[in-house]
Amino acid sequence: MKFEQNLKKRIATCGLVAGFVLFSLQAKGAANITNAEIAMLPPYCEVKLRSKDPVAIQPWVMQFGHDNWIHMHHYCDALVEMKRAYRLNANERKGALHNAVWQFDYMLSHTQPDFFMRPDFHYGKGLALQLQNNDGAAIAEFQKTLAIKADSIPALTELAKLYTKIGKKDMALSVLKQGLEKSPANKGLRRRFQELGGDLSTIPEAVAAPPNESSRPPEGDGKMAEQAATKAGSTPENNQAVIPPFSGQKIGNKNNPWCRFCTDEPPVENK
């Protein structure tokens, strides 16, 4: 009898340990997020990660919807991990990217199907997979981004880059042309299109935008994004598509203006 009781206790203990190990292997939230890192995130992340003030929280709940807002700390964690990945050594970078992919997957499986930020989750996951050299999976995520938001310039740019990398030049040109048909004046797309041998004469001329048109987020982004852009006092350069959670915020660097997670510092060399 005593032997059976001890055996049951051991089995229960093993089960708890196995569960803990499995949870640890999946992912964890970004640890020790600094004030400097918070400052580089979208404004709602500071509220989600640091604030308990209902007055500060309520506008974001109304903007995102309660069923989406309750999960947003996972997305903010993913953004932190992505920013860290660009400055970590090879071993640390693997862990950061693993966590980022897990957090993006969490957002895709726990938020509402019509949530306006779902293109960002696919795009972010695509960038993380790209940094893991998982090009096929990254291509799939950028395609999913464009299936929801066909005019996403960052997704079009990254997808064309990957097609070029794997030797599918015609597909890269097709993607860039698709982007230019929606944003014919975009300098980044035009330059990449020409570099691959594309003929700009096949692209319709840009139509002049009304005053201040480029400073407004796309329809459907909501008032919060518009207010954030106005407060920041910045406008997208070169007719970049404004993606809701990053409205009014500088993204990218001088080497890659489309990478919202990049900094001006190059990644640490592998160690």
DAJOBEL-V455802 format. One record per pair of residues at least 12 apart in sequence whose ideal C-beta (glycine too) atoms are under 8 Angstrom apart, sorted by the first residue. I is the first residue (numbers start at 1). J is the second residue. If there is no record, write none. Layout:
BEGIN
i = [I:I]
j = [J:J]
END
This chain:
BEGIN
i = [26:27:27:27:27:27:28:29:29:29:29:30:30:30:30:30:30:33:33:33:37:37:37:38:40:41:41:41:42:42:42:42:42:42:43:44:44:44:44:44:44:44:45:45:45:45:47:48:48:48:48:48:49:49:59:60:60:63:63:63:64:64:65:65:67:67:68:68:68:68:71:71:71:71:74:74:74:74:75:75:75:75:75:75:75:75:77:77:78:78:78:78:78:78:78:79:79:81:81:81:81:81:82:82:82:82:82:82:82:83:83:84:85:85:85:85:85:85:86:86:86:86:86:87:87:87:87:88:88:89:89:89:89:90:90:91:93:93:94:97:97:97:100:100:100:101:101:101:101:104:104:104:104:104:105:107:108:108:108:116:116:116:116:117:117:118:119:119:119:119:119:119:120:120:120:122:122:122:122:122:122:123:123:123:123:123:123:123:123:124:125:126:126:126:126:126:126:126:126:127:127:127:129:130:130:135:135:135:138:138:139:139:139:142:142:142:142:143:146:149:149:150:150:151:151:151:151:151:152:152:153:153:153:153:153:153:153:153:154:154:154:154:154:156:156:156:156:156:157:157:157:157:157:158:159:159:160:160:160:160:160:160:163:164:169:169:172:173:173:173:173:176:176:176:176:176:177:177:177:177:180:180:181:181:183:183:184:184:184:184:185:185:185:186:186:186:187:188:188:188:190:209:214:214:214:215:215:215:215:216:217:217:217:217:218:218:221:221:221:222:225:225:225:225:225:226:228:228:228:229:229:229:230:231:232:232:232:233:234:234:234:237:238:240:240:243:246]
j = [102:98:99:102:103:106:99:73:74:77:103:76:77:80:81:84:99:49:77:80:80:83:84:50:83:76:79:80:76:79:228:245:246:249:228:60:63:64:72:76:224:245:72:75:76:79:60:60:69:72:73:76:73:76:224:72:224:222:223:224:115:117:112:115:111:112:111:112:115:117:106:107:110:111:103:106:107:110:103:104:107:117:120:121:124:245:99:103:99:100:103:104:107:124:128:124:261:96:97:99:100:103:96:97:100:124:127:128:261:261:263:96:97:100:128:131:261:267:261:262:263:265:267:263:265:267:268:267:268:268:269:270:271:270:271:271:131:267:132:128:131:132:124:125:128:125:128:129:132:121:122:124:125:128:125:121:121:122:125:220:221:222:244:244:245:148:145:148:149:152:155:243:243:244:245:141:142:144:145:148:155:141:142:145:152:154:155:158:243:261:141:138:139:140:141:142:145:155:158:158:259:261:141:158:162:162:165:166:158:162:159:162:163:155:158:159:162:159:159:241:243:178:182:179:182:183:218:241:241:243:179:183:186:188:189:240:241:258:241:243:258:259:260:175:176:178:179:189:179:188:189:192:258:258:172:175:172:173:175:176:179:192:175:196:196:197:196:193:196:197:198:189:192:193:196:198:193:198:202:203:193:203:203:204:239:241:203:204:205:206:206:238:239:238:239:240:238:238:257:258:203:239:235:236:239:229:230:235:236:229:229:242:244:247:241:242:242:244:247:244:242:244:245:247:248:247:247:248:249:242:247:248:248:248:247:248:249:248:248:249:250:257:257:257:258:260:260]
END
